Amino acid sequence: LQSHSNDTTKEADPLLLHDAARSARLDTGVVHPLPRRCGCCDDRRVGTDDRVSQLTSLDCGYPSRRCATPNPWRARCEALGTRHYGDIVWAFGGHHYQVIGGTRAQMTWRGAEADAWGRCYAGAPGYLAAIESREENEFLLNLLKTHPGYREGARAWIGGLDATSAGAFSWLGRWDDSASPSVFYDGREQRTEEADEERMDLYHNFADGEPNEIGSEDCVAFESTGQWKDENCYTPLPFFFVEFDA
């Protein structure tokens, strides 16, 4: 809150105002007008019993903007523009990609994820590739096999992970500010018909018998055939794919 030169009233603490307003909502289920606050709003709901109220733009002054975890990599890339570190950037389907690695490279999934976030293209941070179509999968397979450092049988990390819920794989390599990662493959025994219908059109390319969850295999490896398998996240692989939403 900013005070004006002709206003002699002591300025209230905006955080206290916010806490008091939240308490009021919990008691009455009514959203009260509040001074505008710095920040952003989201769609989480608060309430008691059957009275539910939604946090609104009055809390922050940014209508229709979702509250998201700050992404330091995005802020960095917005300032830097492009940082590809000498690796070629390839275009496909409105996105851009890199294939990183070689015969001397050995990277865990977590290491590859951190490296991908540190790369920038046109102001957008990279992330481990989220493969959402057969065409995209074929494109990345071609990049892998034509890389100068490729050797027969070499594998690469992609952004799939089931560490949140065993057997349910999501594209967690991406740092998505606007939504929770969606499940693209659910191998759990307890599934609902509605959830299966929602995932009917979601692409995956797991090999026969995969994922098999042998030895805490929570991450997804891209095989030299273009098929996928679950792999221990700390297995060192020679390549990984970076994707940019730019």
Residue frames as qw, qx, qy, qz and C-alpha x, y, z in Angstrom:
[[0.000, 0.887, 0.462, 0.000, 0.00, 0.00, 0.00],
 [0.414, 0.245, -0.013, 0.877, 1.26, 3.50, -0.82],
 [0.153, -0.726, -0.467, 0.481, 0.41, 6.48, 1.38],
 [0.315, 0.741, 0.269, 0.529, -0.36, 9.90, -0.11],
 [0.341, 0.200, -0.293, 0.870, 1.26, 13.11, 1.08],
 [0.331, -0.358, 0.038, -0.872, -2.07, 14.61, 2.19],
 [0.806, -0.329, -0.423, -0.252, -3.12, 11.46, 4.11],
 [0.112, -0.608, 0.590, -0.520, -2.24, 11.59, 7.81],
 [0.906, -0.236, 0.118, -0.332, -3.84, 8.22, 8.65],
 [0.337, -0.525, 0.777, 0.081, -1.31, 5.57, 9.70],
 [0.595, 0.320, -0.608, -0.417, -0.87, 2.93, 7.02],
 [0.865, -0.224, 0.335, -0.301, -2.18, -0.54, 7.86],
 [0.268, -0.391, 0.851, 0.224, -0.10, -3.66, 7.38],
 [0.634, 0.247, -0.401, -0.613, -1.41, -5.29, 4.15],
 [0.393, 0.099, -0.914, 0.024, -0.58, -8.78, 5.42],
 [0.109, 0.166, 0.745, -0.636, -2.65, -8.23, 8.55],
 [0.525, 0.288, 0.004, -0.801, -5.49, -6.93, 6.40],
 [0.563, 0.216, -0.702, -0.379, -5.29, -10.06, 4.26],
 [0.228, -0.018, -0.929, 0.290, -5.32, -12.39, 7.29],
 [0.274, 0.231, 0.522, -0.774, -8.25, -10.54, 8.83],
 [0.579, 0.287, -0.256, -0.719, -10.15, -10.72, 5.56],
 [0.458, 0.129, -0.866, -0.156, -9.53, -14.44, 5.29],
 [0.012, -0.136, -0.840, 0.525, -10.90, -14.94, 8.78],
 [0.434, 0.288, 0.201, -0.830, -13.98, -12.96, 7.82],
 [0.576, 0.231, -0.572, -0.536, -14.56, -15.19, 4.82],
 [0.314, 0.027, -0.940, 0.132, -14.24, -18.33, 6.90],
 [0.127, 0.221, 0.684, -0.683, -16.82, -17.00, 9.34],
 [0.446, 0.487, 0.272, -0.700, -19.36, -15.67, 6.89],
 [0.593, 0.289, 0.686, 0.307, -18.58, -17.04, 3.47],
 [0.294, 0.926, 0.233, -0.037, -18.74, -13.46, 2.14],
 [0.640, 0.160, 0.082, 0.747, -15.99, -11.75, 0.20],
 [0.144, -0.900, -0.236, 0.337, -15.42, -8.21, 1.52],
 [0.473, 0.823, -0.072, 0.306, -13.80, -5.35, -0.43],
 [0.732, -0.504, 0.035, 0.457, -10.15, -4.94, 0.54],
 [0.033, 0.866, -0.328, -0.377, -7.34, -2.57, -0.29],
 [0.838, 0.503, -0.211, -0.009, -5.45, -3.72, -3.35],
 [0.672, -0.583, 0.418, 0.182, -2.35, -5.77, -2.56],
 [0.273, 0.633, -0.663, -0.291, 0.77, -6.55, -4.55],
 [0.413, -0.150, 0.896, -0.055, 0.84, -10.11, -5.77],
 [0.400, 0.061, -0.663, -0.630, -1.44, -12.34, -7.75],
 [0.688, -0.081, 0.377, -0.615, -4.55, -14.38, -7.23],
 [0.102, 0.143, -0.956, -0.234, -5.39, -18.01, -7.75],
 [0.619, -0.200, -0.445, -0.615, -8.38, -20.31, -7.83],
 [0.322, -0.079, -0.874, 0.355, -7.94, -22.00, -4.47],
 [0.460, -0.577, -0.330, -0.588, -11.10, -21.91, -2.39],
 [0.144, 0.099, -0.731, 0.660, -11.54, -21.39, 1.31],
 [0.562, -0.352, -0.174, -0.728, -14.56, -21.90, 3.55],
 [0.186, -0.130, 0.876, -0.426, -16.22, -23.98, 6.21],
 [0.531, 0.329, 0.691, -0.364, -19.03, -26.51, 6.01],
 [0.532, 0.517, 0.605, 0.287, -20.99, -25.87, 2.82],
 [0.116, 0.973, 0.057, -0.189, -20.04, -22.18, 2.63],
 [0.730, -0.024, 0.295, 0.616, -17.26, -21.74, 0.10],
 [0.176, 0.947, 0.026, -0.266, -15.85, -18.43, -1.10],
 [0.806, 0.338, 0.133, 0.467, -13.31, -17.80, -3.79],
 [0.388, -0.549, 0.078, 0.736, -10.31, -15.50, -3.49],
 [0.464, 0.806, 0.355, 0.096, -10.87, -12.68, -5.96],
 [0.532, 0.494, 0.016, 0.687, -8.92, -9.95, -7.70],
 [0.297, -0.894, -0.031, -0.336, -9.77, -7.64, -4.79],
 [0.825, -0.502, 0.058, 0.253, -7.01, -9.39, -2.86],
 [0.653, -0.243, 0.306, 0.649, -4.31, -8.22, -5.21],
 [0.215, 0.773, -0.053, -0.595, -5.54, -6.02, -8.00],
 [0.056, 0.367, -0.770, -0.519, -4.68, -8.41, -10.83],
 [0.774, 0.203, 0.257, -0.541, -7.98, -9.71, -12.26],
 [0.932, 0.315, -0.042, -0.174, -7.96, -13.20, -13.80],
 [0.376, 0.635, -0.651, 0.178, -4.30, -13.76, -12.95],
 [0.909, -0.276, -0.310, -0.013, -3.46, -17.04, -11.24],
 [0.392, -0.803, 0.439, -0.095, -1.18, -17.22, -8.25],
 [0.919, 0.287, -0.247, 0.113, 1.89, -19.24, -9.21],
 [0.755, -0.497, 0.118, 0.412, 5.14, -20.26, -7.60],
 [0.151, 0.899, -0.286, -0.295, 7.75, -17.74, -8.80],
 [0.928, 0.238, 0.146, 0.248, 9.94, -19.23, -11.52],
 [0.316, -0.788, 0.279, 0.449, 13.47, -17.85, -11.10],
 [0.535, -0.016, 0.651, 0.538, 14.56, -19.57, -14.32],
 [0.320, 0.741, 0.527, 0.266, 11.92, -17.70, -16.31],
 [0.127, -0.973, -0.027, 0.189, 12.95, -14.36, -14.82],
 [0.501, -0.506, 0.492, 0.502, 16.58, -15.17, -15.62],
 [0.491, 0.244, 0.676, 0.493, 15.78, -16.13, -19.21],
 [0.183, 0.903, 0.386, 0.056, 13.64, -13.05, -19.73],
 [0.220, -0.903, 0.202, 0.309, 16.70, -11.00, -18.81],
 [0.467, -0.400, 0.648, 0.449, 19.22, -13.07, -20.79],
 [0.574, 0.514, -0.268, -0.578, 17.17, -13.81, -23.90],
 [0.943, 0.231, -0.221, -0.089, 19.01, -16.84, -25.33],
 [0.232, -0.653, 0.717, -0.079, 21.63, -19.05, -23.69],
 [0.949, 0.172, -0.122, -0.235, 22.03, -22.29, -25.62],
 [0.578, -0.612, 0.527, 0.111, 25.66, -22.93, -24.55],
 [0.032, 0.523, -0.730, -0.439, 26.78, -23.81, -28.05],
 [0.354, 0.161, 0.921, 0.034, 24.31, -26.64, -28.62],
 [0.108, -0.137, -0.584, -0.793, 22.15, -26.47, -31.75],
 [0.389, 0.294, 0.532, -0.692, 18.51, -25.42, -31.31],
 [0.002, 0.140, 0.847, 0.513, 15.99, -27.19, -33.54],
 [0.446, 0.093, 0.139, -0.879, 12.42, -26.10, -34.36],
 [0.190, -0.176, -0.927, -0.272, 9.40, -28.39, -34.46],
 [0.281, -0.593, -0.743, -0.131, 5.67, -27.84, -34.01],
 [0.194, -0.865, -0.127, -0.445, 5.97, -24.31, -32.65],
 [0.676, -0.713, 0.159, 0.096, 8.52, -25.31, -29.98],
 [0.417, 0.731, -0.527, 0.121, 12.31, -25.49, -29.98],
 [0.956, -0.292, 0.034, 0.006, 14.54, -28.33, -28.83],
 [0.145, 0.728, -0.667, 0.060, 18.09, -29.33, -28.00],
 [0.972, -0.122, -0.198, 0.040, 19.64, -32.78, -27.66],
 [0.123, -0.843, 0.467, -0.237, 22.41, -32.54, -25.07],
 [0.840, -0.371, 0.395, -0.019, 25.15, -35.04, -24.33],
 [0.545, 0.643, -0.531, -0.082, 27.64, -37.37, -25.94],
 [0.834, 0.065, -0.531, 0.138, 29.95, -40.28, -25.26],
 [0.370, 0.183, -0.567, 0.713, 31.59, -38.53, -22.30],
 [0.382, -0.344, 0.133, -0.847, 28.35, -37.25, -20.73],
 [0.400, -0.272, -0.870, 0.099, 26.66, -39.12, -17.89],
 [0.218, -0.253, 0.163, -0.928, 23.69, -37.37, -16.30],
 [0.050, 0.326, 0.883, -0.335, 21.04, -38.36, -13.77],
 [0.024, 0.699, 0.630, 0.338, 17.43, -37.28, -14.37],
 [0.296, -0.872, -0.265, 0.286, 17.68, -34.61, -11.66],
 [0.416, -0.443, 0.288, 0.740, 20.94, -33.32, -13.08],
 [0.235, 0.289, 0.645, 0.667, 19.47, -33.18, -16.57],
 [0.093, -0.821, -0.558, -0.073, 16.39, -31.37, -15.26],
 [0.336, -0.794, -0.056, 0.504, 18.51, -28.66, -13.58],
 [0.373, -0.190, 0.488, 0.766, 20.67, -28.26, -16.69],
 [0.153, 0.533, 0.685, 0.473, 17.57, -27.91, -18.88],
 [0.171, -0.887, -0.403, 0.148, 16.10, -25.18, -16.64],
 [0.390, -0.645, 0.137, 0.642, 19.34, -23.23, -16.92],
 [0.336, 0.095, 0.592, 0.726, 19.07, -22.99, -20.70],
 [0.250, 0.647, 0.301, -0.654, 17.18, -20.15, -22.40],
 [0.297, 0.209, 0.648, 0.670, 15.75, -19.60, -25.85],
 [0.088, -0.505, -0.386, -0.767, 13.99, -16.37, -26.85],
 [0.280, -0.419, 0.304, -0.808, 13.42, -15.56, -23.17],
 [0.876, -0.244, -0.101, -0.403, 11.89, -18.94, -22.28],
 [0.352, -0.537, 0.755, -0.131, 13.54, -21.43, -19.90],
 [0.530, 0.205, -0.775, -0.278, 14.14, -24.99, -21.02],
 [0.701, -0.261, 0.501, -0.435, 12.74, -28.15, -19.46],
 [0.276, -0.138, 0.933, 0.183, 13.08, -31.88, -20.06],
 [0.310, 0.031, -0.558, -0.769, 11.01, -32.64, -23.14],
 [0.532, 0.213, 0.638, -0.515, 7.32, -33.50, -22.76],
 [0.042, 0.102, -0.801, -0.588, 6.54, -35.70, -25.77],
 [0.467, 0.302, 0.496, -0.666, 2.89, -35.43, -26.71],
 [0.768, 0.500, 0.000, -0.401, 2.63, -36.97, -30.19],
 [0.905, 0.075, 0.331, 0.255, 4.10, -39.70, -32.40],
 [0.537, 0.761, 0.023, 0.363, 5.48, -37.03, -34.72],
 [0.198, -0.889, 0.337, -0.240, 7.30, -35.29, -31.89],
 [0.820, -0.380, 0.425, 0.049, 8.70, -38.63, -30.73],
 [0.836, 0.369, 0.244, 0.323, 10.00, -39.42, -34.22],
 [0.247, 0.907, -0.119, 0.319, 11.53, -35.96, -34.49],
 [0.427, -0.779, 0.436, -0.145, 13.48, -36.42, -31.25],
 [0.907, -0.088, 0.385, 0.149, 14.57, -39.94, -32.21],
 [0.686, 0.628, 0.084, 0.358, 16.06, -38.52, -35.42],
 [0.035, -0.915, 0.281, -0.287, 17.85, -35.77, -33.45],
 [0.719, -0.545, 0.430, -0.029, 19.32, -38.37, -31.12],
 [0.893, 0.095, 0.372, 0.234, 20.56, -40.71, -33.85],
 [0.573, 0.694, 0.067, 0.431, 22.10, -37.91, -35.93],
 [0.349, -0.917, 0.193, -0.002, 23.90, -36.30, -32.98],
 [0.479, 0.668, -0.554, 0.132, 27.69, -36.44, -33.55],
 [0.141, -0.467, 0.777, -0.398, 28.21, -38.08, -30.17],
 [0.863, -0.052, 0.144, -0.481, 25.58, -40.78, -30.60],
 [0.063, 0.331, -0.938, -0.078, 26.62, -44.42, -30.27],
 [0.580, -0.163, -0.675, -0.426, 24.37, -47.38, -30.95],
 [0.565, -0.399, -0.705, 0.154, 22.10, -48.08, -27.98],
 [0.168, 0.052, -0.341, 0.923, 22.53, -44.65, -26.35],
 [0.194, -0.681, -0.705, -0.031, 19.55, -43.44, -24.32],
 [0.075, 0.359, -0.054, 0.929, 18.23, -40.05, -23.26],
 [0.026, -0.395, -0.697, 0.598, 16.21, -38.58, -20.40],
 [0.141, -0.497, -0.438, -0.736, 12.79, -37.05, -21.07],
 [0.174, -0.367, 0.313, -0.858, 10.51, -35.27, -18.61],
 [0.741, -0.335, -0.426, -0.396, 8.24, -38.11, -17.47],
 [0.085, 0.289, -0.753, 0.586, 8.16, -38.96, -13.77],
 [0.622, -0.447, -0.548, -0.337, 5.94, -40.94, -11.39],
 [0.346, 0.083, -0.644, 0.677, 7.49, -39.86, -8.08],
 [0.363, -0.217, 0.168, -0.891, 4.29, -38.02, -7.07],
 [0.812, -0.030, 0.340, -0.473, 2.12, -41.15, -7.31],
 [0.316, -0.316, 0.862, 0.241, 3.69, -44.53, -8.09],
 [0.406, 0.305, 0.839, 0.194, 2.53, -45.84, -11.46],
 [0.276, 0.877, 0.390, -0.062, 0.99, -42.54, -12.58],
 [0.572, -0.061, 0.222, 0.787, 3.40, -40.78, -14.94],
 [0.141, 0.941, 0.253, -0.178, 3.26, -37.03, -15.54],
 [0.574, 0.551, -0.017, 0.606, 5.37, -34.56, -17.47],
 [0.500, -0.821, -0.166, 0.220, 7.08, -33.05, -14.46],
 [0.625, -0.013, 0.121, 0.771, 10.18, -31.77, -16.23],
 [0.086, 0.620, 0.294, 0.722, 8.23, -28.72, -17.33],
 [0.154, -0.299, -0.501, 0.798, 7.91, -25.84, -14.86],
 [0.076, -0.539, -0.603, -0.584, 4.34, -24.88, -15.63],
 [0.006, 0.035, -0.398, 0.917, 3.14, -21.81, -13.73],
 [0.471, -0.082, -0.139, -0.867, -0.50, -22.15, -14.68],
 [0.876, -0.122, -0.151, -0.442, -1.56, -25.70, -13.89],
 [0.641, -0.423, 0.637, -0.073, -0.66, -28.89, -12.12],
 [0.118, 0.356, -0.836, -0.400, 1.05, -31.52, -14.29],
 [0.834, 0.090, 0.031, -0.543, -1.43, -33.92, -15.90],
 [0.620, -0.221, 0.752, 0.042, -1.05, -37.70, -15.87],
 [0.505, 0.482, -0.470, -0.540, -0.33, -39.09, -19.35],
 [0.644, 0.089, -0.751, -0.111, -0.06, -42.76, -18.29],
 [0.547, -0.440, 0.437, -0.562, -1.65, -44.45, -15.28],
 [0.560, 0.175, -0.806, -0.076, -0.56, -47.99, -14.54],
 [0.258, -0.195, 0.702, -0.635, -2.11, -48.16, -11.09],
 [0.082, -0.250, -0.961, -0.090, -4.61, -50.94, -10.42],
 [0.029, 0.659, 0.615, -0.431, -7.10, -48.58, -8.79],
 [0.063, -0.050, 0.346, 0.935, -8.38, -46.47, -11.70],
 [0.412, 0.504, 0.508, -0.564, -11.73, -44.93, -12.53],
 [0.534, 0.493, 0.610, 0.314, -13.50, -45.16, -15.87],
 [0.138, 0.976, 0.161, -0.060, -13.78, -41.36, -15.99],
 [0.318, -0.773, 0.416, 0.359, -10.05, -40.89, -15.50],
 [0.582, -0.016, 0.700, 0.413, -9.26, -43.45, -18.22],
 [0.424, 0.744, 0.487, 0.171, -11.56, -41.64, -20.66],
 [0.046, -0.976, 0.070, 0.203, -9.79, -38.35, -19.95],
 [0.341, -0.631, 0.598, 0.356, -6.44, -39.93, -20.86],
 [0.814, 0.347, 0.464, 0.043, -7.58, -41.78, -24.00],
 [0.576, 0.791, 0.057, 0.200, -5.99, -39.23, -26.32],
 [0.273, -0.878, 0.388, 0.065, -2.79, -38.68, -24.33],
 [0.751, 0.514, -0.413, 0.037, 0.28, -39.97, -26.09],
 [0.527, -0.637, 0.563, 0.010, 2.86, -42.35, -24.64],
 [0.726, 0.492, -0.462, -0.134, 5.30, -44.78, -26.21],
 [0.533, -0.507, 0.652, -0.184, 6.23, -47.23, -23.47],
 [0.345, 0.313, -0.853, -0.234, 7.75, -50.48, -24.73],
 [0.801, -0.240, -0.460, -0.298, 5.95, -53.77, -24.13],
 [0.756, -0.289, -0.489, 0.325, 6.16, -54.69, -20.46],
 [0.322, -0.021, -0.250, 0.913, 6.97, -51.11, -19.48],
 [0.021, -0.663, 0.578, -0.475, 6.73, -49.37, -17.13],
 [0.776, -0.138, -0.615, -0.011, 7.56, -52.24, -14.78],
 [0.463, -0.787, 0.157, -0.377, 8.59, -50.41, -11.58],
 [0.920, -0.087, -0.247, 0.292, 11.64, -52.61, -11.00],
 [0.640, -0.142, -0.202, 0.728, 14.01, -51.12, -8.42],
 [0.101, -0.760, -0.260, 0.587, 12.33, -47.76, -7.78],
 [0.344, 0.151, 0.509, 0.774, 12.17, -46.76, -11.42],
 [0.075, 0.728, 0.484, -0.479, 10.40, -43.39, -11.25],
 [0.110, 0.675, -0.241, -0.689, 11.80, -41.54, -14.29],
 [0.808, 0.497, 0.301, -0.097, 11.30, -42.09, -18.01],
 [0.342, -0.471, 0.584, 0.565, 14.18, -42.94, -20.36],
 [0.662, 0.633, -0.083, -0.392, 13.99, -42.59, -24.13],
 [0.793, -0.151, 0.538, 0.241, 15.47, -45.72, -25.73],
 [0.132, -0.406, 0.582, 0.693, 17.51, -45.84, -28.94],
 [0.162, 0.333, 0.871, 0.322, 14.44, -47.40, -30.61],
 [0.209, -0.320, -0.197, -0.903, 12.28, -44.39, -29.74],
 [0.637, -0.511, -0.541, -0.201, 10.33, -46.39, -27.17],
 [0.209, -0.675, 0.370, -0.604, 10.28, -45.50, -23.49],
 [0.714, -0.241, -0.640, 0.153, 10.96, -47.34, -20.26],
 [0.463, -0.861, 0.048, -0.204, 10.88, -46.39, -16.61],
 [0.695, 0.312, -0.409, 0.502, 14.34, -46.08, -15.12],
 [0.566, -0.591, -0.316, 0.479, 15.92, -45.28, -11.78],
 [0.133, 0.984, 0.098, 0.065, 16.28, -41.49, -11.70],
 [0.337, -0.825, 0.416, 0.182, 19.92, -41.76, -10.60],
 [0.824, 0.142, 0.432, 0.338, 21.00, -43.97, -13.48],
 [0.088, -0.644, 0.288, 0.704, 23.51, -41.94, -15.54],
 [0.683, 0.547, 0.470, 0.118, 22.50, -41.57, -19.20],
 [0.511, -0.090, 0.281, 0.807, 24.55, -39.94, -21.97],
 [0.020, 0.296, 0.393, 0.870, 21.81, -37.71, -23.42],
 [0.095, 0.568, 0.671, -0.468, 18.75, -35.66, -22.54],
 [0.177, 0.550, 0.523, 0.626, 16.25, -33.62, -24.55],
 [0.070, -0.381, -0.324, 0.863, 15.51, -29.97, -23.75],
 [0.132, 0.646, 0.647, 0.382, 12.27, -28.30, -24.88],
 [0.091, -0.191, -0.164, 0.964, 11.48, -24.57, -24.99],
 [0.225, 0.716, 0.650, -0.120, 7.98, -23.07, -25.13],
 [0.022, 0.758, -0.133, -0.638, 9.19, -20.52, -27.64]]
